[in-house]
Amino acid sequence: MLSCCGTACAIRNAESSPLSVQGILLAILVGTGAIASAEDAGNVQNLLICLEMLPASIAMFFAFPHSEYLEGGAFACTSCQI
């Protein structure tokens, strides 16, 4: 088994994707010692994803309103018998 150290190890072992900006920044923080381990970096990434989902879900609520899919909504089928 190969051993690694510093930022390279954090990038390889973190649960987060090393290709994301967050993953790279978290790997740098692990390498500098600001975050204790790659596992902690993965946990921070998971928390950030959860926090990002709230504004994303609110945006989706307004971007794709459910009223369009109700009977008599903006795109209701007039020839369909439901």
C-alpha positions as CSV (number, residue, x, y, z in Angstrom):
1,M,0.0,0.0,0.0
2,L,1.3,3.4,-1.0
3,S,1.6,6.1,1.6
4,C,0.9,9.7,1.0
5,C,1.2,12.9,2.9
6,G,-0.1,16.4,2.9
7,T,-2.5,17.8,0.3
8,A,-2.1,14.9,-2.2
9,C,-3.3,12.4,0.5
10,A,-6.2,14.6,1.4
11,I,-7.2,14.8,-2.3
12,R,-7.0,11.1,-2.8
13,N,-8.7,10.1,0.5
14,A,-11.3,12.7,1.1
15,E,-14.9,11.7,0.5
16,S,-15.4,14.8,-1.6
17,S,-14.6,15.0,-5.3
18,P,-11.1,16.3,-5.8
19,L,-12.3,18.0,-9.0
20,S,-14.6,20.3,-7.2
21,V,-13.4,23.7,-6.0
22,Q,-14.7,22.9,-2.5
23,G,-12.8,19.6,-2.6
24,I,-9.5,21.3,-3.6
25,L,-9.9,24.0,-1.0
26,L,-10.7,21.5,1.7
27,A,-7.7,19.4,0.7
28,I,-5.5,22.5,1.0
29,L,-6.9,23.1,4.4
30,V,-6.1,19.5,5.4
31,G,-2.6,19.9,4.0
32,T,-2.0,23.1,6.0
33,G,-3.4,21.5,9.2
34,A,-6.4,23.8,9.4
35,I,-8.6,20.7,9.2
36,A,-7.5,17.7,11.2
37,S,-8.0,14.9,8.7
38,A,-9.4,14.0,5.3
39,E,-12.4,12.4,7.0
40,D,-13.2,15.7,8.7
41,A,-12.8,17.4,5.3
42,G,-15.4,15.0,3.8
43,N,-17.7,15.8,6.7
44,V,-17.3,19.5,6.1
45,Q,-18.0,19.0,2.4
46,N,-21.2,17.0,3.3
47,L,-22.3,19.8,5.6
48,L,-21.7,22.4,2.8
49,I,-23.7,20.4,0.3
50,C,-26.7,20.3,2.8
51,L,-26.5,24.0,3.3
52,E,-26.4,24.6,-0.5
53,M,-29.5,22.5,-1.0
54,L,-31.8,24.9,0.9
55,P,-31.4,27.9,-1.4
56,A,-31.3,25.5,-4.4
57,S,-34.6,24.0,-3.4
58,I,-36.2,27.4,-2.9
59,A,-35.0,28.5,-6.4
60,M,-36.4,25.3,-7.9
61,F,-39.7,25.9,-6.1
62,F,-40.1,29.2,-8.0
63,A,-38.5,28.1,-11.3
64,F,-40.8,25.1,-11.6
65,P,-44.1,25.9,-9.9
66,H,-46.5,23.0,-9.2
67,S,-49.4,25.1,-10.4
68,E,-48.5,24.3,-14.0
69,Y,-49.3,20.6,-13.4
70,L,-52.7,21.1,-11.7
71,E,-55.9,20.7,-13.6
72,G,-56.7,24.1,-15.2
73,G,-53.1,25.3,-14.9
74,A,-51.2,27.2,-17.5
75,F,-50.3,24.0,-19.5
76,A,-53.5,22.0,-18.8
77,C,-54.5,19.7,-21.6
78,T,-57.9,20.8,-22.9
79,S,-58.5,17.7,-25.0
80,C,-57.5,15.2,-22.2
81,Q,-60.2,13.5,-20.1
82,I,-58.7,13.1,-16.7
